[in-house]
Amino acid sequence: MSKGGKRKLQIQGRWRGVDPVVLFQDEATISSIRAFYGISESFPFEGQLVARNDDAQRVKRIYYISKSVQNVLKLNLQVGQQLKITSIGLKTFERQTSKEGTSTKCGYRISSEGLPLLLPYITKQILYASLADFKHLLQYRTIKFADFVDSKFGEKASELMEGCCVIVLNHGARDSPLPVDASTVAIGCWKGKTNVSAMVSPTDSQELLERLCVHLEKKGNSSAQENNHCDSKADAEEAVATS
């Protein structure tokens, strides 16, 4: 290999290719996230959020860590970061980078990985959808407010603040908050000016659709409407494949 073609080690400051892990303590950002999503005060933010950039204005992702990991991290910081950390925590928030996203009241969206952790504590930007509307979101990716099967759901969606929101599958008839447990199904979405868009990949959407159909079959659900949605699996696959 020629001298000019030699591979060079990536060097980023004193961490030599490994970004630092620092406690994320920007109060303005944390307050805006908590207020936007109505995250309960019982959720432990303090000292349990970390980032890979010591400049809060450039942080792209925020991770959540446990108390035990927090103690190890603090010790590592005290000794000058002798331990080089390549992976840490659960990715919980991601910075909005699109033009539409930068104009919202909160600069961060909830990541798919962090949603199960946060779901029991979210009180704003959250809606409960019927099976029909939930599956349509997975199938067609983007739905205008007026095109939801449940018109009241469409109205409530239009009233959300522009930005990231959470849509929870509601098997029952009520549209009020449900107890969150291992069976709860929810996805992150984007509430735009005229529509709601699913923020999950086409592959993940298809996988979730299949899981829902299997779950309904195991329950022996006799609802004609729900069975019809599962019978249209081929149409769903085509819609996802072409999105």
C-alpha positions, 0 to 999 in steps of 0.5 A, a space after each residue: 500500500 502506498 504511503 498516500 493510501 495508508 489508512 489513518 486512525 480517526 483522531 477526535 481530540 484526546 479520545 482517539 476515535 471514541 467520543 466522550 460520554 458526558 452527563 447531559 445536564 442542559 436544564 433548558 433542553 431537559 425542561 423543554 422535553 419534559 414540558 412538551 411530552 408532559 413527562 411526569 416528575 417521577 421519571 428520574 431525569 437528573 443525573 441519568 441522561 448522557 450524551 456523546 458530545 460535551 457541547 449541549 447545542 450539538 448533541 444529536 442523541 441523548 441516552 438514559 442510564 441506570 443509577 449503577 452505570 451513573 456511578 461508574 461513569 462518574 468515577 470514570 470522569 473523576 479519573 480523566 476518562 481512562 475507560 474508553 466507552 464505545 456504547 452506553 445506555 438506552 437511546 431515548 431522544 434524538 435531535 430533530 434535523 429536518 426543516 419541519 422539525 427545527 420549527 417545533 417547540 421541542 428539538 428532540 423526538 422520542 426514539 423507538 428504543 426509548 419509547 417503552 421506557 418513557 410510555 408510562 410517564 407521558 401525559 402530552 402528545 399521546 393519543 389512543 387509536 382504534 385497531 383500524 386507524 393504528 394499522 392504517 398508520 403502519 400500512 400507509 405511513 402518512 394519513 391526513 387528519 380527515 382520513 382517519 376511520 375514527 373522525 374524533 381521533 383525527 380531530 384530536 390528532 389535529 389539536 396536538 402540537 406540531 412535532 413528535 407524538 405517540 400513538 397507542 393501540 387501544 383494543 377497547 372502545 375508550 380513548 382515555 389513558 390505558 394502563 401500560 404493561 408488556 402487552 401495550 403497543 405504541 409507535 412514535 409518529 410525527 404530527 405535521 400541519 395536515 397529517 400524522 406520519 409513522 416514524 418507524 421503518 417500513 420493515 418494522 411496520 410490516 413486522 408489527 402488522 404481522 405480530 398484531 395479526 398473530 396476536 389477534 388470531 391467538 386471542 380468537 378475536 371474532 370481530 369481523 372488522 378486526 379479522 378483515 384488517 388481517 385478511 388484507 395482509 397482502 395489501 398491507 405488504 404491498 403498501 409498505 413495500 412501495 412506501 
